[in-house]
Amino acid sequence: MLMLALFVSAALLVMFVITLINMTIFPRLRPAVRPLSNLGQTVETTARSAFPTPHSPLPTVSVLIPARNEAIHIQHAISGLLAQTYANYEIMVLDDHSNDNTHALALAAATGNPRLNVFMGAALPANWMGKNWACHQLAQCAQGEILIFTDADVRWQPEALSTLVTELQRTQADLLTVWPRQITQSWGERLIVPLGVFAVLAYLPIHLAHDGPWPIAAAANGQCMVFRRQAYQQCGGHAGVHSTVLEDVRLAQSIKAVGLRLRLANGANLLQARMYEDWQTTRNGYAKNILAGYGNSRLLLALSTIFHLTIFVGPWLWLIFGWLDQNSPEWPFWPLALILLGISIRGLTALSTRQRLLDALLMPISVLLMTRIAVHAVWWQWRYGGPQWKGRIIHE
């Protein structure tokens, strides 16, 4: 018991230190207040007619949205993008064979604005993931010097686009990836969705992601990825990760693998996203990705599940049942300290990303729900050969 308690203490202390350091390193983006200059190079003098302000000295930006069955979100996304203060950009929406009215709603949101182009994607080739194929087509059609891949469920503040371009300039990044503020309403969302950024802030030293040479230290968020076009092409783009469900992380790894510059940022003040609507959609969304995060290894997923149950649920069990051991001088103070440490780590990540602080008290329930999601992902793999998502079975 003593060795297990020491292990849990060491693990939580390391995570706590990483989280504290990351909170000082993880840039929190603020609305841009200074005029933008060009990205260190002269903009082509021959205008691209697709851009409403072709002679602007600002870099040309293409905002690219793959959309499949996004009728709930697409109009909000487009409306926010059309209200941007940045001058020189286009918006491209690819309808990935939706069976709802995504296409019609996207066109209606534009009200004839020349910035927006909505088109139907080509049929999905063999061995391609649907989103990757959609993004690849968008990149082929885009005309901007900067390519921004974003999701239909992301909502943009008016200064967001200008701020992203400013941050790309400031950091001289080849890929800037940004975490929006996650809007959560149902209990399933509240207990699971914030764990995405928690995994980055509590486990990955961000200075390694920024400055380390190892691709394995990369992280990214597919809700907002800002590429220099040349960098996107050099790392292979979505064609280079065509068969993976974790295309965002793999693209970030590809950027580092070819010696380019990766930067991560907190965009909670500029971007918002509601990924799911309830427990079922949250469960399915995370079950889609969780096995891929462990290299499709059920053994690694099982070991990770045991680890998280041990460090976040174990101290609560020790506190509840520790009185049975009358010869344990560590009880109840040691388990209480471990519980407080675990809650503090979750709370710090919530504070950094504008999530509900009190939900940190429910971290053990979050871990139990993630265990349920892991079981669901394994069942999907056993039953169908891969996860189910938006009417497709994903085989990686």
C-alpha positions in Angstrom: 0.0 0.0 0.0 2.8 2.4 0.8 4.5 1.9 -2.5 1.2 2.5 -4.4 0.6 5.7 -2.4 4.1 6.9 -3.2 3.6 6.1 -6.9 0.3 8.1 -6.9 1.9 11.0 -5.0 4.8 11.2 -7.5 2.5 11.0 -10.5 0.2 13.7 -9.3 3.1 16.0 -8.2 4.7 15.7 -11.7 1.4 16.5 -13.3 0.9 19.5 -10.9 4.3 21.0 -11.8 3.8 20.5 -15.5 0.4 22.2 -15.3 1.8 25.2 -13.4 4.6 25.6 -15.9 2.3 25.2 -18.8 -0.1 27.9 -17.5 2.8 30.4 -17.8 3.9 29.2 -21.2 0.6 28.5 -23.0 -0.1 31.8 -24.8 -3.5 33.2 -24.1 -4.6 35.1 -27.2 -6.0 38.6 -26.9 -7.7 40.6 -29.7 -5.2 42.2 -32.0 -4.8 45.9 -31.5 -2.0 46.9 -33.8 -2.2 47.0 -37.6 -1.0 43.9 -39.3 2.1 43.9 -41.5 2.9 41.3 -44.2 4.5 38.0 -43.2 8.0 39.2 -44.0 7.5 39.0 -47.7 5.8 41.0 -50.5 2.3 40.2 -51.4 1.8 39.4 -55.0 0.9 42.5 -57.0 -1.3 40.5 -59.3 -4.7 40.3 -57.6 -6.4 37.1 -56.9 -10.0 37.8 -57.9 -11.4 35.5 -55.3 -10.5 38.0 -52.5 -12.8 41.0 -52.0 -9.7 43.2 -51.2 -7.1 41.8 -53.6 -4.7 44.8 -53.4 -4.5 44.7 -49.6 -1.0 44.6 -48.0 -2.3 42.0 -45.7 -1.6 38.3 -46.3 -4.3 36.4 -48.1 -6.1 34.0 -45.8 -8.3 31.0 -46.7 -10.6 29.8 -43.9 -11.5 26.2 -44.7 -14.5 24.3 -43.2 -15.2 20.7 -43.9 -18.9 20.1 -43.1 -20.8 16.8 -42.9 -24.3 17.0 -41.4 -23.6 20.3 -39.7 -27.0 21.9 -40.1 -27.1 22.9 -36.4 -23.9 24.8 -36.5 -23.0 25.9 -40.0 -24.9 29.2 -40.1 -23.4 30.4 -36.8 -19.9 29.6 -38.0 -20.3 31.4 -41.3 -22.0 34.4 -39.7 -19.2 34.8 -37.3 -16.6 34.5 -40.0 -18.3 37.0 -42.3 -18.1 39.6 -39.4 -14.3 39.4 -39.1 -12.4 42.7 -38.8 -9.6 41.2 -41.0 -9.8 42.4 -44.5 -8.2 40.0 -46.9 -9.7 36.5 -46.6 -12.0 34.0 -48.2 -14.2 31.3 -46.7 -14.6 27.9 -48.3 -17.1 25.3 -47.1 -17.0 21.8 -48.5 -20.3 19.8 -48.0 -19.1 16.3 -47.5 -22.2 14.6 -48.8 -24.4 15.6 -45.9 -27.9 14.1 -45.7 -29.3 17.1 -43.9 -29.7 20.7 -45.3 -26.1 21.8 -44.5 -25.5 22.9 -48.0 -28.6 25.1 -48.3 -28.1 26.6 -44.9 -24.5 27.5 -45.7 -25.6 29.3 -48.9 -28.4 31.1 -47.0 -26.0 32.3 -44.3 -23.8 34.1 -46.9 -26.6 36.2 -48.4 -24.5 36.6 -51.5 -21.3 37.7 -49.8 -18.4 37.2 -52.3 -16.1 35.9 -49.6 -17.9 32.6 -49.3 -17.7 29.6 -51.6 -19.8 26.5 -50.9 -19.3 23.4 -52.9 -19.9 19.7 -52.8 -17.0 17.3 -52.2 -16.0 14.5 -54.5 -16.7 10.8 -53.5 -14.6 9.5 -50.7 -11.6 7.4 -52.1 -10.6 4.1 -50.5 -8.3 4.4 -47.4 -9.1 8.0 -46.8 -10.8 9.4 -43.7 -13.8 11.6 -44.6 -12.6 14.7 -42.8 -9.0 14.4 -44.2 -10.4 14.0 -47.8 -12.6 17.1 -47.3 -9.7 19.1 -46.0 -7.4 18.0 -48.8 -10.0 19.1 -51.4 -10.4 22.5 -49.6 -6.6 23.0 -49.6 -6.4 22.3 -53.3 -9.0 24.9 -54.1 -7.9 27.6 -51.6 -6.0 30.6 -52.8 -4.6 32.1 -49.6 -1.1 32.3 -48.4 -2.4 31.2 -45.0 -4.7 28.2 -44.7 -6.9 28.0 -41.6 -8.7 24.7 -41.1 -11.6 25.0 -38.7 -14.7 23.1 -37.8 -18.3 24.0 -38.4 -19.0 24.1 -34.6 -16.5 26.8 -33.9 -17.8 30.4 -33.4 -15.6 33.3 -34.1 -15.3 36.7 -32.3 -14.9 39.5 -34.8 -11.2 40.1 -33.9 -10.3 36.4 -34.0 -8.9 36.1 -37.5 -6.8 39.2 -37.2 -5.5 37.9 -33.9 -4.5 34.6 -35.4 -2.6 36.1 -38.2 -0.9 38.5 -35.7 0.2 35.5 -33.6 1.4 33.6 -36.6 3.6 36.6 -37.4 4.8 37.2 -33.9 5.8 33.6 -33.3 7.1 33.0 -36.8 5.1 29.7 -36.7 4.6 27.4 -39.6 1.7 25.8 -37.8 -0.3 27.6 -35.1 -2.9 25.5 -33.5 -5.5 27.0 -31.1 -7.8 25.7 -28.4 -11.2 27.4 -28.3 -13.3 27.7 -25.2 -15.4 24.6 -25.0 -19.1 25.3 -24.4 -20.6 22.5 -22.3 -24.1 22.3 -21.1 -25.2 18.7 -20.4 -23.4 16.7 -17.7 -21.9 14.4 -20.2 -20.2 17.3 -21.9 -19.2 19.0 -18.7 -17.5 15.9 -17.3 -15.7 14.8 -20.5 -15.0 17.6 -23.0 -12.7 19.7 -20.7 -10.4 16.6 -20.4 -9.2 17.3 -24.0 -7.2 20.4 -23.0 -6.5 18.8 -19.6 -4.5 16.1 -21.3 -2.4 18.8 -23.0 -1.8 21.0 -20.0 -1.2 18.3 -17.4 0.8 15.8 -19.4 2.7 17.7 -22.2 5.4 20.2 -21.3 4.5 22.9 -23.9 8.1 24.1 -24.2 8.9 20.6 -25.6 6.1 21.0 -28.1 7.4 24.4 -29.1 11.1 23.9 -29.1 11.9 20.2 -28.7 13.0 18.3 -31.9 10.9 15.2 -31.2 7.6 14.8 -33.2 6.2 12.7 -30.4 6.0 15.9 -28.3 3.6 17.6 -30.7 0.0 18.3 -30.0 -2.7 20.0 -32.0 -6.4 20.8 -32.0 -8.2 20.3 -35.3 -10.8 22.9 -34.4 -8.4 25.6 -35.4 -5.1 25.0 -37.3 -3.3 27.9 -39.0 -0.8 26.9 -41.6 1.5 28.8 -43.9 0.7 27.3 -47.2 4.3 26.4 -48.0 4.6 24.6 -44.6 1.4 22.7 -45.2 2.7 21.4 -48.6 6.1 20.6 -47.2 4.8 18.4 -44.4 2.6 16.5 -46.8 -0.7 18.1 -45.8 -3.8 16.0 -45.3 -2.7 13.6 -48.0 0.2 12.6 -45.8 -2.2 11.6 -42.9 -5.1 10.5 -45.1 -5.9 7.4 -43.2 -5.6 8.5 -39.6 -8.5 9.7 -37.4 -6.1 11.9 -35.3 -5.1 14.0 -38.3 -4.5 17.1 -36.2 -1.9 15.5 -34.0 -0.3 13.7 -36.9 0.0 17.0 -38.9 1.6 18.7 -35.9 4.1 15.7 -35.7 4.7 16.0 -39.5 5.5 19.7 -39.1 8.1 19.0 -36.4 9.5 16.0 -38.4 10.5 18.2 -41.3 12.0 20.8 -39.0 9.3 23.4 -39.1 8.0 25.6 -36.3 4.9 24.5 -34.2 3.2 26.8 -31.8 0.2 26.2 -29.5 -2.1 28.8 -28.1 -5.1 29.3 -25.9 -7.9 30.9 -27.9 -10.7 30.9 -25.2 -11.1 34.7 -25.5 -11.6 34.5 -29.3 -13.1 31.2 -30.3 -15.9 29.1 -28.8 -17.1 25.6 -29.8 -19.8 23.2 -28.7 -18.6 19.9 -29.9 -21.5 17.7 -28.7 -25.0 18.1 -27.4 -25.4 15.3 -24.8 -23.8 12.2 -23.2 -24.4 10.0 -26.2 -22.8 12.3 -28.7 -19.9 13.0 -26.3 -19.3 9.3 -25.7 -19.3 8.6 -29.4 -17.1 11.5 -30.3 -14.4 10.5 -27.8 -14.8 6.8 -28.5 -14.0 7.7 -32.1 -10.5 9.0 -31.2 -9.4 7.3 -28.0 -8.0 4.1 -29.4 -6.1 6.0 -32.1 -4.5 8.1 -29.4 -2.8 4.9 -28.2 -1.7 3.7 -31.6 -4.8 1.4 -31.8 -3.3 -0.7 -29.0 -5.9 -2.0 -26.6 -3.1 -3.0 -24.2 -1.9 0.6 -24.0 -5.5 1.9 -23.6 -6.0 -0.6 -20.8 -2.8 0.4 -19.0 -3.8 4.1 -19.3 -7.2 3.4 -17.9 -5.8 1.6 -14.9 -3.3 4.4 -14.4 -6.0 7.1 -14.3 -8.3 5.0 -12.1 -5.5 4.6 -9.7 -4.4 8.2 -9.4 -7.8 9.9 -9.5 -10.3 7.3 -8.1 -7.9 5.4 -5.8 -7.4 8.2 -3.3 -11.1 8.5 -2.8 -11.4 4.8 -2.2 -8.6 5.0 0.3 -10.3 7.8 2.1 -13.6 6.0 2.2 -12.3 2.5 3.3 -9.0 3.5 5.0 -10.6 3.3 8.4 -10.7 -0.5 8.1 -6.9 -0.5 8.6 -6.5 0.6 12.2 -2.7 0.6 11.9 -2.5 3.1 9.1 -1.1 6.4 10.4 -1.3 7.9 6.9 -5.1 7.9 6.9 -7.0 10.2 6.4 -4.4 12.9 5.8 -2.5 11.3 2.9 -5.6 10.4 0.8 -7.0 13.8 1.5 -3.8 15.4 0.2 -3.9 13.3 -2.9 -7.5 14.1 -3.6 -6.8 17.8 -3.2 -3.8 17.6 -5.5 -5.9 15.8 -8.2 -8.7 18.4 -7.9 -6.2 21.2 -8.1 -4.7 19.9 -11.4 -8.1 19.7 -12.9 -9.1 23.1 -11.5 -6.0 24.8 -12.8 -6.7 23.6 -16.4 -10.3 24.7 -16.0 -9.2 28.2 -14.8 -6.8 28.5 -17.8 -9.4 27.6 -20.4 -12.5 29.3 -18.8 -14.3 26.1 -17.8 -16.4 25.6 -14.6 -14.1 25.3 -11.6 -16.5 23.4 -9.5 -16.6 20.5 -12.0 -13.0 19.7 -10.9 -14.6 18.2 -7.8 -16.1 15.5 -10.0 -12.8 14.4 -11.6 -13.3 10.8 -10.3 -16.6 10.6 -12.1 -15.0 12.0 -15.3 -12.4 9.2 -15.1 -15.1 6.6 -14.7 -17.0 7.9 -17.7 -13.8 7.9 -19.7 -13.4 4.3 -18.7 -16.9 3.7 -20.1 -15.8 5.4 -23.3 -12.7 3.3 -23.6 -14.9 0.1 -23.3 -17.2 1.5 -26.0 -14.3 2.1 -28.3 -13.0 -1.4 -27.8 -16.4 -2.8 -28.5 -16.7 -0.8 -31.7 -13.4 -2.1 -32.9 -14.4 -5.7 -32.1 -17.9 -5.5 -33.5 -17.3 -3.3 -36.6 -13.6 -3.1 -37.1 -13.5 0.6 -36.1 -15.5 3.4 -34.7 -18.8 4.6 -36.2 -19.1 8.3 -37.0 -21.7 10.3 -39.0 -22.9 7.2 -40.9 -19.4 5.8 -41.7 -17.3 3.1 -40.2 -13.7 4.3 -39.7 -11.0 1.8 -40.5 -7.6 3.0 -39.7 
